[in-house]
Amino acid sequence: MPADTRTRHVAVVVNTASRTGAAALRLVEGELHRAGVEAVDVHRVDSGAQLPGALAEAVGAEPDMVLVGGGDGTIGCAASVLAHTGTTLDVLPLGTANDFARTLEIPSALPAAIDTLLSGKVVDIDLGRVNGSVFLNVASLGLSVAVTRRLTPQLKRRLGQLAYPAATLAAYRHHRPFAARLELGDGSVLELEDLMQVAVGNGRHYGGGLTVSPTASIDDHLLDVYAIGRGRLRDHVSVARLLRSGHLIEHDRVHHVTTRSVRVVTDEPLDVNLDGELAAMTPASFEVDRNALHVVVPQHSRAAQLD
């Protein structure tokens, strides 16, 4: 379905606290008007605390589309509000990693991303949920939580994409292994010990361009679950080399399954990282929310289709 915005009512919610948000807002508004959009309602967000209220106000006006500019945390909050509604989400990637946009094959360059909003197609995608909360890309526990705690806004502004490996190396030095029981949707159970990390992927990309698995898709109605066992330093170096392609799932230190749901129980309660936000704790129940959200993607995108 084409994303025809010529006569539509579009709400714009832009996180101006994101890396390029303030500069993007004026450009987006002007381009929408030039494209002939009949009504454009702009909601400027200067902090994360303002975001839920701005989204509620935007959706309350019943627009055809909500254009949201920000990083994956901002987009995830919007997805939670728009899930299973008739309103389409337009994604303007303004964060550091922009993994959700990468999964959808939305360009990172601002002019090309805006062009996608005006000329793209509408598809529907799955969302992940953990204890009811939405995630777009990956929910994880273990090492990734320590990385998130070290991945401060100051570090991201200073290092950009290099902030992710820098935070990972720092977290690795202080990591403490844990045990987990994975109760899969088909009734099978995996008892795992001496773990570094458990990750549950809904989309394809996470962590600044890493890949969940070679076959992961945000439209396959499945979660990709992998658990990395602790090993020697050279084991983790070899796993790290496979993170970008997703072939880490073939490593002998990694357990990988696909499922529609999984309950994760750990030997002690652990925080769960949802797309960079610590928003849940174990025990945690993960499930795929099928065809939950309409989004605009480029015409050439292979990420999803409209079911």
N, C-alpha and C positions, 0 to 999 in steps of 0.2 A: 504493500500500500504506500503510495507516495505521501511525503509529509508536506502537503500544500499549505503554506502559511499565508497566502495572499489575502484571505478574507477572515482570518481567524483572530481569536482573542488569545493573546499570549501573555502570561505572567512571567516576569524575569526576577529571579532571586540570585543575587551575586554576593559571594563572600569576599568582601573587599580586604579581609585580613589574609587571604591566600596570596601566593607569591605575585600574581599578576592581576588580581581582582579589580583593583581600583582603576587601572588603565583599561581593562576590558569592558567595564560597564558602559562607558560612553560610546565605545565602538559598537557594542551589541545593540544598544538602543537605536543608534543611527541606522545601522544596517537593516534592522527589522522595519523601521519606518520606510526606508527606501525600497524595501521589498514589497511594500503595500499591505503590511499587516494592519488590520483595521483598528485594533485596540492593543496597546502595550502598557501593562501595569508593572512598574519597577519597584522592587523591594531591596533596598541596600542593607546588607548585614555586615556589621563591623566586628562582631565577636560570635563565638560559638553559642553563647547563651541566648543570642537574639534569633538564632536560626529557626527553632521550632515555631516560635510565634510568627515569624515572617512567612514560613511555609503554610501555616494554618490560615493566615490572612490571604495568601495568594490562592490557595485551593478553594477557600470559601467563596471567592468571586466566580467560581465555576468556569475557569478558562478551558480552552481546548488543549492547550499545551502549557507546561511549566518549564521554562528554560532555567536551569540551575548551573551556576558557575562556581567552581571551587575544587577542592581535592576530593579524594575518595570518601573521607569522613562526611563532608557536606553532601555529596551525592547519595551516600548511604542513608542519611537522614531523610532526604527527599524521597528515596525509594520506599522507605518505610511508610511515609505518609500517602504516597500515590499507589501503592500496591492494591490491585483488584479494584481500581476505580476506572472510569472512562477517560481519564486525563493522561496524555502522553508526556513522557519526560524527555526533554532535550538536555544533553550533557555538554557543558562547556568546560573542558579540562584546564583547571587553573592551579592545580596543586604541584607537588614535587614529583610524585611517582605516576599518578594518573593511570593506575593499572586497569580500572574499569573501562576507561576510554580505550586503552590499548587492546583489551579483550574485544571490544566492539568495533575496533579498527577505525576509530575516530581520530583524525589527525591532531597532533599536539600543537602545531602552529595555529595561532589564533585566527587568522583570516580563513584558513582552510577549514577549521572547526566550525566557524560561523557559516561558511558555505554549505557544510553538511546539514546544518539546521534548516537551511532554506531549500535544499535540493535533495535531501536524503529520503529514505524509506522508513516506514514504521514496522517494527518487528516486536514479538513478545519474547521475554526471557524468564528464566528461573531466578528465584532468590533463594539464598540459604537462610535458615533460621536456627538459632540456638536458644533454648529456653524461651522461645517466642520472639527474641530480638532478631532483626534482619542483618544479614551480611551479604555483600556483593561478591567478593573475591575469595577470601580464605579466612576461616576462623582457626585459631591455633593456640596451643599451650606449651609451656616449657621455655626453650631458649628464645622463641620469638617474643614472649612477654618481656623478658629482660632487655631484648633489643628495643622494643617499643618504649620502655621506660628511659632508655638512653638516647632515643631518637627525638631530642628536644627541638622545638621550633628554631632555636638559635643555631643548633648543629645543622639543620636542613638548610637554613638561609646561608650559612657559611660554606658548606660543602656541596649542596645540591644533591645529585644522585650518589655521590661518594659518601654521603652521610650513612647510607644503609650498610655498606661493608665495614665502615669505621665503627658503627654501633654494634655490629655483629661480633667483630673481633673482641671488643671490650667486654661484651656479655659472655662470650665463650669462656673467657678466663675464669669466671666466677660461677659457672653453671653447676647446679647440683642435680644429678639424675633422679628419675622418679619411675614409679610403676603405674600401669594403667590397664583397665579392663575395657575392651571395646565390645559392646553388645550390639550386633548388627541387626538390620531390619528383617533378615531371613531367619533369625533365631540363633545363628551361630555366634560364638564368643571367642575373642582373642585375649589371652592373658599375656601381657608384655611387661618386661622388667628392664631396668637400667636404660631408660629412655632419655634422649636429648629433647625430642619434640614430637608432638602429635599435631597434624594439620588436617583440616577438613575443607576441601576446595569446592566452591560452587562455580566460579568462573574459570578462566584459563590463566590469567596472569596475577601476580602479587609481588610485593617486596621490591618494587622498582624495575619490573620487567622480567622477573623469574617466572618459570612456567610450572604449573601444577603437575601436569603429565602431558606426554605427547598427544594424547587423545582427549584431553579435557575440553569441555565445551560448556557454555553458559545456557545451552539450549537442549541438553541431552537428558534432562530429568534425573540426573544422578549426581551424587557427591563422590569426589575422589578423596579417599582417606589414606594418609600415609603416616607411619611412625618411624622415626629415626632412632636406632639404638646407639648407645654410647660405644665408642671404640677408641682406637689409638688416633693420634693427631693425623697421621697419614690417611686413615679411613675417612675422617671428616674433610680433609683436603680433597680426596677423590669424590666424595659426595658433593662438595661445594662446586666442583667443576661441572657437575651435571645439572645444577639448579636452573640454569638459564634455558636449557633445552627441555627440562622435565624428565630426562632419562634417569634421574636419581632413583625413580621407582624400580629400576632394574638392579640397583646396587644390593649386595648381600647384607648390608646393614639396615636396609629399609624394607618395611612391611607395607604393602599397598593393596587396597581393596576398593571396589566401587559399590555403592549402596544408595538406597533412597533415604535411609535413616540410620543413625547410630547413637547410642548412649555411651558416654565416656565417663568412667569412674576412676579416680586416681587415689593413690594411697593416702594422700592428704589433700584438702581442698586447694585448687590452683586457679589463678586468674585465667580467663580466656580472652584472647586478643581478636577483636572483630574488625578487620580492615584498618588496623592501627589504633583502635580504641579498646581499652580494657573495660568490657561491658557485661561480662558474665563470669560465673565460677563453676567449677566441677563440684558435684556431678552435673553433667550437661547433656541435654538431648538435642541432637542435630537432625534436621530434616530438610528436604528440598521442597520448596513451594513452587509448583510447576506453573509456567506461563503466567507469572504473577504481575508482570510489569510491561507496559508498552514503552518502547524507547525509539528514538530516531537514530539511524545509523547511515553511513554512506551507501550509495547505491551498489557499490562493489563489495560491501562487507559480506563475509561468509560466516559471521558470528552466530546468526540466528535467522529464523524466518517467522512469518506470522501464521500461527496454527489456526 
